[in-house]
Amino acid sequence: MSTPSDPGPDAPLRAALRYGIAGLAVLVVVSAILSSIVAGLPGLWGALLGAAIGGGFILTTAASVLFSAKIESGLQGIVLLGSWVGKLLVALVVVAVLKRYDFYSPGALFLTVVGALLVVLGAETYGLLRQRVPTVEVDREL
């Protein structure tokens, strides 16, 4: 990927989100294939649900930071805290609802959630580190 000549202040966040989505897409394909081979159709459902839960949880954080980057810092903190609490509640409700059903493989779900957290966080970190951020040095005369 090439870096634009004038990347803008939010380029690292956009790159992190882009790399995170790409990492999640690769994980979905690999996890769905492996889980289907090992556990059949329940494995496929477990992998898809795990990718949605784990990937959605992490990518929502990056998206919240990106979209709230231009607002006042106090309000930004409120937005980020609210999104974190909201994600946690949604994840708890989804897991509580899924406990009642047996159409998915819990092992595939667990392994894919853990894999999604690791892969997406790693991909986002890689995307952040690859960005060139301009720096300005000021000479101060004392």
C-alpha positions in Angstrom: 0.0 0.0 0.0 1.2 3.5 -0.7 1.0 6.4 1.7 -0.7 9.5 0.3 1.5 12.6 0.1 -0.7 14.5 2.5 -2.0 11.8 4.9 -3.9 14.0 7.3 -4.0 13.7 11.1 -6.4 10.7 11.1 -4.4 8.6 8.6 -3.0 6.2 11.3 -6.5 5.5 12.6 -7.8 4.9 9.1 -4.9 2.6 8.4 -5.5 0.7 11.7 -9.2 0.3 10.8 -8.3 -0.8 7.2 -5.7 -3.4 8.4 -8.1 -4.6 11.1 -10.9 -5.3 8.7 -8.5 -7.1 6.3 -7.1 -9.2 9.2 -10.6 -10.1 10.3 -11.6 -11.1 6.7 -8.6 -13.4 6.5 -9.5 -14.9 9.9 -13.1 -15.5 9.0 -12.1 -17.5 5.9 -9.4 -19.5 7.7 -11.5 -20.1 10.8 -14.7 -21.0 8.8 -12.8 -23.6 6.8 -10.9 -25.2 9.7 -14.0 -25.2 12.0 -16.1 -26.7 9.2 -13.6 -29.5 8.7 -13.4 -30.2 12.4 -17.0 -29.7 13.6 -19.1 -29.5 10.4 -21.9 -27.0 10.1 -21.9 -26.2 13.9 -18.3 -25.3 13.5 -19.0 -23.0 10.7 -21.7 -21.2 12.7 -19.4 -21.0 15.7 -16.6 -19.5 13.6 -18.9 -16.9 12.0 -20.4 -15.9 15.3 -17.0 -15.7 17.0 -15.7 -13.5 14.2 -18.7 -11.2 14.5 -18.4 -10.9 18.3 -14.6 -10.6 18.6 -14.0 -8.6 15.4 -17.0 -6.3 16.0 -15.9 -5.7 19.6 -12.4 -4.6 18.6 -13.2 -2.8 15.3 -15.9 -0.7 17.1 -13.2 0.7 19.3 -11.1 1.8 16.4 -14.1 3.3 14.6 -15.2 5.1 17.7 -11.8 6.7 18.1 -11.6 7.6 14.5 -15.1 9.2 14.4 -14.7 11.1 17.7 -11.2 12.3 16.9 -12.4 15.8 15.9 -14.5 16.6 18.9 -13.5 18.1 22.2 -11.4 15.7 24.4 -13.9 15.6 27.3 -16.7 14.7 25.0 -14.5 12.2 23.2 -13.8 10.5 26.5 -17.6 10.2 27.1 -18.1 8.8 23.6 -15.4 6.2 24.0 -16.5 5.2 27.5 -20.1 4.9 26.3 -19.1 2.8 23.3 -17.1 0.5 25.6 -19.9 0.0 28.0 -22.3 -0.5 25.1 -20.1 -3.1 23.5 -19.7 -4.9 26.7 -23.4 -5.0 27.3 -24.1 -6.2 23.7 -21.5 -8.9 24.0 -22.9 -10.1 27.3 -26.5 -10.2 25.9 -25.4 -12.0 22.8 -23.5 -14.6 24.8 -26.4 -15.1 27.2 -28.8 -15.6 24.3 -26.5 -18.0 22.5 -26.2 -20.2 25.6 -29.7 -21.4 25.0 -29.0 -22.7 21.5 -26.9 -25.6 20.3 -26.7 -24.9 16.5 -23.1 -23.7 16.9 -19.8 -25.2 18.2 -18.8 -23.5 21.5 -15.2 -24.5 20.9 -15.1 -22.9 17.5 -16.9 -19.8 18.8 -14.3 -19.4 21.7 -11.3 -20.0 19.5 -12.5 -17.7 16.8 -13.3 -14.9 19.4 -9.8 -15.2 20.8 -8.3 -15.4 17.3 -10.2 -12.3 16.2 -9.1 -10.3 19.2 -5.4 -11.2 18.6 -5.5 -10.9 14.8 -7.5 -7.7 14.7 -5.4 -6.0 17.4 -2.2 -7.1 15.7 -3.4 -5.9 12.3 -4.4 -2.6 13.8 -1.1 -2.2 15.5 0.7 -3.0 12.3 -1.4 -0.5 10.4 -0.6 2.2 13.0 3.1 1.5 13.0 3.4 1.6 9.2 2.1 5.1 8.9 4.5 8.0 8.5 3.5 10.8 10.8 5.1 14.1 10.1 6.9 15.7 13.0 7.9 19.3 13.5 11.1 20.3 15.4 11.1 23.8 16.9 14.4 25.4 17.7 14.1 27.3 21.0 16.6 29.9 22.0 16.9 30.2 25.7 
